[in-house]
Amino acid sequence: MARSSLKVLVTGAAGQIGYAIVPMIAKGVMLGPDQPVILHLLDIEPAAEALNGVKMELIDAAFPLLKGVIATTDPIEACMGVNIAVMVGGFPRKEGMERKDVMSKNVSIYKAQASALEKHAAEDCKVLVIANPANTNALILKEFAPSIPEKNITCLTRLDHNRALGLISESLDVQVSDVKNVIIWGNHSSTQYPDVNHATVRTSSGEKPVRELVSDDKWLNAEFITTVQQRGTAIIKARKLSSALSAASAACDHIRDWVLGTPEGTWVSMGVYSDGSYGIQPGLVYSFPVTCEKGKWSIVQGLKIDEFSRSKMDATAKELVEEKSLAYSCLN
């Protein structure tokens, strides 16, 4: 029996990340190799022509799983009946812009998109926010789409999670697939805390803690953390453009694990609505370690947190509290 198609919305679809992610979704990277999809592509009026070019290319690629493409500048048409929404579109920070200016632009974008999703998306719609400030944009979206369950609104920290896995695998010269259970705590910003205290590596003599194998606490507590925190900036410097390929790949990983489940014994990092776990103020969208099963995520509980980690986790929470109040001041 043929599976019915899932409708996947990508906003900002004519942009860099959009261009990288749509072929991945159409190839089954996000939802599995036997899940047909219909792509709903949204962008702003000035990008309409480029968006149509993306649609032409999707048709030309003749993806067997792709059952239709809607390319539009109308948020209502774009959100109609969507099962998954990948919110890539946002206002990028330009030179000389204050954080508050970027925030107020994004607040108005996310307010408008939230109401379109709330009214027109499928009722079990899962939302992933990528556009920065991702955690706070997700919070705004939640605020203006009250009927979408808070468990269905998340933001992307999987990119940072994958960066941490990649760095560890490189430093130990092992396969990245053998490294697991790093954690990104907090904000998708330079205050995030990449934590390896619970991470392990699969070796020929069983699973070993990353700390034991790296055996360089100085590196793990300093350079490793800042490298993950600053990786986006380093890529912009090198490429003169922001990280699109790795962000698109991480977004596919995030949704795939959320929908299809995480492997036994493995957790991933997702920006989710805090319930007070690990002493993080409820009402923030904060990155936690989560496991996923049957389309639902749950925060991994009971991990030991040392003093070093505690201070880092609290610092990034503090930044999120400040961002939240900045966003709310833009609303008024």
C-alpha positions as CSV (number, residue, x, y, z in Angstrom):
1,M,0.0,0.0,0.0
2,A,1.4,3.4,-1.1
3,R,2.1,5.9,1.7
4,S,0.3,9.2,1.5
5,S,2.4,12.2,0.9
6,L,3.5,14.5,3.7
7,K,3.5,18.2,3.1
8,V,6.7,19.9,4.1
9,L,7.0,23.7,4.2
10,V,10.3,25.4,3.8
11,T,10.3,29.2,4.3
12,G,13.1,31.3,2.8
13,A,13.3,28.6,0.2
14,A,15.1,30.6,-2.4
15,G,18.0,31.3,0.0
16,Q,21.2,29.4,0.6
17,I,19.9,26.9,3.2
18,G,16.6,26.6,1.3
19,Y,18.5,25.7,-1.9
20,A,20.6,23.1,0.0
21,I,17.7,21.5,1.9
22,V,15.0,21.1,-0.7
23,P,16.8,18.4,-2.7
24,M,17.7,16.6,0.5
25,I,14.0,16.5,1.5
26,A,13.0,15.4,-2.0
27,K,15.5,12.6,-1.9
28,G,14.2,11.2,1.4
29,V,17.0,12.3,3.6
30,M,14.6,14.0,6.1
31,L,11.7,11.6,6.2
32,G,13.0,8.3,5.0
33,P,13.5,6.6,1.6
34,D,9.9,5.5,1.2
35,Q,8.0,8.6,2.3
36,P,6.6,10.7,-0.6
37,V,6.6,14.4,-0.1
38,I,4.9,17.6,-1.4
39,L,7.1,20.6,-1.0
40,H,5.6,24.0,-0.1
41,L,8.2,26.7,-0.8
42,L,7.7,30.2,0.6
43,D,9.8,33.3,0.1
44,I,9.3,37.1,0.0
45,E,8.2,39.0,-3.1
46,P,11.7,40.2,-4.2
47,A,12.8,36.5,-4.3
48,A,9.8,35.3,-6.3
49,E,11.7,34.8,-9.5
50,A,14.6,32.9,-7.8
51,L,12.0,30.8,-6.0
52,N,10.4,29.8,-9.3
53,G,13.9,28.8,-10.5
54,V,14.2,26.5,-7.5
55,K,10.9,24.9,-8.4
56,M,12.0,24.4,-12.0
57,E,15.2,22.6,-10.8
58,L,13.2,20.4,-8.4
59,I,11.0,19.3,-11.3
60,D,14.1,18.8,-13.6
61,A,15.7,16.6,-10.9
62,A,12.9,14.1,-11.3
63,F,12.9,12.9,-7.7
64,P,10.8,9.8,-7.4
65,L,9.5,10.7,-3.9
66,L,8.5,14.3,-4.9
67,K,4.8,14.4,-5.6
68,G,4.4,18.1,-6.0
69,V,5.9,21.6,-5.5
70,I,4.0,24.7,-4.5
71,A,6.2,27.8,-4.8
72,T,4.5,31.0,-3.4
73,T,5.0,34.3,-1.7
74,D,1.7,33.9,0.1
75,P,2.1,32.6,3.7
76,I,-1.5,31.3,3.7
77,E,-1.1,29.2,0.5
78,A,2.3,28.0,1.8
79,C,1.0,26.9,5.2
80,M,-2.1,25.1,3.9
81,G,-2.3,21.6,5.4
82,V,1.5,21.3,6.1
83,N,2.6,18.5,8.3
84,I,6.2,19.8,8.9
85,A,7.4,23.4,8.8
86,V,11.0,24.2,8.4
87,M,11.4,27.9,9.2
88,V,14.6,29.0,7.4
89,G,13.4,32.5,6.5
90,G,14.3,35.4,8.7
91,F,15.9,38.8,8.6
92,P,19.7,38.4,8.6
93,R,21.9,40.7,10.7
94,K,23.6,43.3,8.5
95,E,26.7,45.3,9.3
96,G,26.1,48.1,11.7
97,M,22.8,46.7,12.9
98,E,22.0,46.5,16.6
99,R,20.7,43.2,18.0
100,K,17.4,44.9,18.8
101,D,16.9,45.9,15.2
102,V,17.4,42.3,14.0
103,M,15.1,41.1,16.8
104,S,12.3,43.5,15.9
105,K,12.4,42.6,12.2
106,N,12.3,38.8,13.1
107,V,9.6,39.3,15.7
108,S,7.3,40.8,13.1
109,I,8.2,38.0,10.5
110,Y,7.6,35.2,13.1
111,K,4.4,36.8,14.4
112,A,2.9,36.8,10.8
113,Q,4.1,33.3,10.0
114,A,2.8,31.9,13.3
115,S,-0.7,33.1,12.7
116,A,-0.6,31.5,9.1
117,L,0.6,28.2,10.6
118,E,-1.9,28.3,13.4
119,K,-4.9,28.8,11.1
120,H,-3.9,26.6,8.1
121,A,-1.3,23.9,9.0
122,A,-2.3,20.3,9.8
123,E,-3.2,20.0,13.4
124,D,-0.2,17.8,14.3
125,C,2.2,20.0,12.4
126,K,5.8,19.8,13.7
127,V,7.8,23.1,13.5
128,L,11.6,23.5,13.3
129,V,12.9,27.1,13.5
130,I,16.4,27.7,11.9
131,A,16.5,31.4,11.4
132,N,18.4,33.3,14.0
133,P,17.9,34.1,16.8
134,A,16.5,30.6,16.5
135,N,15.5,29.9,20.2
136,T,13.8,33.3,20.5
137,N,12.1,33.1,17.1
138,A,10.7,29.7,18.2
139,L,9.4,31.3,21.4
140,I,7.7,34.1,19.4
141,L,6.2,31.6,17.1
142,K,4.8,29.7,20.1
143,E,3.4,32.9,21.5
144,F,1.4,33.7,18.3
145,A,0.3,30.1,17.5
146,P,-1.2,29.1,20.8
147,S,-3.1,26.2,19.4
148,I,0.1,24.5,18.2
149,P,1.2,22.3,21.1
150,E,4.5,23.6,22.7
151,K,6.0,20.2,22.2
152,N,5.6,20.7,18.4
153,I,7.8,23.8,18.2
154,T,11.5,23.3,18.3
155,C,14.7,25.1,17.2
156,L,17.8,23.8,15.5
157,T,20.9,23.1,17.7
158,R,21.6,19.9,15.9
159,L,24.1,21.8,13.7
160,D,26.1,22.6,16.9
161,H,25.7,19.0,18.1
162,N,27.0,17.6,14.8
163,R,29.9,20.1,14.9
164,A,30.9,18.8,18.3
165,L,30.7,15.2,17.1
166,G,32.8,16.1,14.1
167,L,35.5,17.8,16.1
168,I,35.8,14.9,18.6
169,S,36.0,12.3,15.7
170,E,38.7,14.4,14.0
171,S,40.7,14.8,17.2
172,L,40.6,11.1,18.0
173,D,40.8,10.0,14.3
174,V,37.7,7.8,14.6
175,Q,34.5,7.5,12.5
176,V,32.0,10.2,13.4
177,S,29.3,7.5,13.6
178,D,31.3,5.9,16.5
179,V,30.9,9.1,18.7
180,K,27.7,9.7,20.5
181,N,25.9,11.6,23.3
182,V,27.6,15.0,23.2
183,I,25.2,17.7,24.4
184,I,24.5,21.3,23.3
185,W,23.0,23.2,26.2
186,G,21.2,26.5,25.8
187,N,21.1,29.1,23.1
188,H,22.1,28.6,19.4
189,S,24.6,31.5,19.9
190,S,28.2,31.9,21.1
191,T,27.1,31.3,24.7
192,Q,25.9,27.7,24.0
193,Y,27.7,25.0,26.0
194,P,29.0,22.0,24.1
195,D,29.3,19.3,26.8
196,V,31.3,16.0,26.3
197,N,31.0,14.8,29.9
198,H,28.5,12.0,29.0
199,A,29.8,11.4,25.5
200,T,31.3,8.1,24.5
201,V,33.2,6.5,21.6
202,R,32.7,3.0,20.3
203,T,36.1,1.2,20.3
204,S,37.2,-2.4,19.6
205,S,37.1,-2.9,23.4
206,G,33.6,-1.4,24.0
207,E,32.3,2.1,24.6
208,K,34.8,4.5,26.2
209,P,34.2,8.0,27.6
210,V,35.3,10.8,25.3
211,R,37.2,12.5,28.2
212,E,39.2,9.4,28.9
213,L,40.2,8.9,25.2
214,V,41.0,12.6,24.5
215,S,42.8,12.8,27.9
216,D,43.2,16.6,27.5
217,D,40.8,18.4,29.8
218,K,42.4,21.7,29.0
219,W,41.5,21.4,25.4
220,L,38.0,20.0,26.1
221,N,37.2,22.8,28.6
222,A,38.5,25.7,26.4
223,E,39.4,25.4,22.8
224,F,36.9,22.6,21.9
225,I,34.1,24.7,23.4
226,T,35.0,28.0,21.7
227,T,35.6,26.2,18.3
228,V,32.1,24.8,18.4
229,Q,30.7,28.2,19.6
230,Q,32.5,30.1,16.9
231,R,32.3,27.6,14.0
232,G,29.6,29.5,12.1
233,T,31.6,32.7,12.2
234,A,34.7,30.8,11.0
235,I,32.7,29.4,8.0
236,I,31.4,32.9,7.1
237,K,35.0,34.1,7.1
238,A,36.2,31.2,4.9
239,R,33.3,31.0,2.5
240,K,32.1,34.6,2.6
241,L,28.7,33.0,3.1
242,S,27.0,31.4,6.1
243,S,27.0,27.6,6.6
244,A,24.1,26.3,4.4
245,L,25.1,22.7,3.5
246,S,25.7,21.7,7.2
247,A,22.7,23.6,8.4
248,A,20.5,21.8,5.9
249,S,21.9,18.5,6.7
250,A,21.4,19.1,10.5
251,A,17.8,20.2,9.9
252,C,17.2,16.8,8.1
253,D,18.8,15.0,11.0
254,H,16.7,16.9,13.5
255,I,13.3,16.1,11.8
256,R,14.3,12.5,10.9
257,D,15.1,11.7,14.5
258,W,12.0,13.5,15.8
259,V,9.7,11.7,13.4
260,L,11.4,8.3,13.1
261,G,13.0,8.1,16.6
262,T,16.5,8.1,18.0
263,P,18.6,4.9,18.1
264,E,18.5,3.0,21.4
265,G,21.0,4.5,23.9
266,T,21.6,7.6,21.9
267,W,20.4,11.2,22.5
268,V,20.6,14.3,20.3
269,S,20.4,18.0,21.0
270,M,17.2,20.0,20.3
271,G,16.1,23.4,21.3
272,V,12.8,22.7,23.1
273,Y,10.4,24.4,25.5
274,S,11.9,24.1,29.0
275,D,9.8,22.4,31.6
276,G,12.3,23.3,34.4
277,S,14.6,20.3,33.9
278,Y,18.1,20.8,35.1
279,G,17.0,24.0,36.8
280,I,16.4,25.9,33.6
281,Q,13.7,28.4,33.9
282,P,10.4,27.2,32.3
283,G,9.2,29.2,29.4
284,L,12.5,29.4,27.5
285,V,13.3,27.5,24.3
286,Y,16.6,25.9,25.5
287,S,18.7,23.2,24.0
288,F,18.6,19.9,25.9
289,P,19.7,16.3,25.3
290,V,16.6,14.5,24.1
291,T,15.5,11.1,22.9
292,C,12.7,10.7,20.4
293,E,10.1,7.9,20.0
294,K,6.9,7.8,18.0
295,G,7.1,11.4,16.9
296,K,7.6,12.8,20.4
297,W,10.8,14.0,22.1
298,S,11.6,13.8,25.8
299,I,14.4,15.4,27.8
300,V,17.0,13.0,29.0
301,Q,16.8,13.1,32.8
302,G,19.2,12.4,35.7
303,L,22.6,13.4,34.1
304,K,25.2,14.5,36.6
305,I,26.1,18.2,36.2
306,D,29.4,19.4,37.6
307,E,30.2,22.9,38.7
308,F,31.9,23.9,35.4
309,S,28.9,22.7,33.4
310,R,26.4,24.4,35.8
311,S,28.0,27.8,35.3
312,K,28.1,27.4,31.5
313,M,24.4,26.2,31.4
314,D,23.3,29.2,33.6
315,A,25.2,31.7,31.5
316,T,23.5,30.7,28.3
317,A,20.1,30.6,30.1
318,K,20.7,34.1,31.2
319,E,21.3,35.2,27.6
320,L,18.0,33.6,26.6
321,V,16.2,35.4,29.4
322,E,17.6,38.7,28.1
323,E,16.7,37.8,24.5
324,K,13.2,37.0,25.6
325,S,12.7,40.3,27.3
326,L,14.2,42.1,24.2
327,A,11.8,40.3,21.9
328,Y,8.8,41.1,24.1
329,S,9.8,44.8,24.2
330,C,9.8,44.7,20.4
331,L,6.2,43.4,20.5
332,N,4.9,46.3,22.4
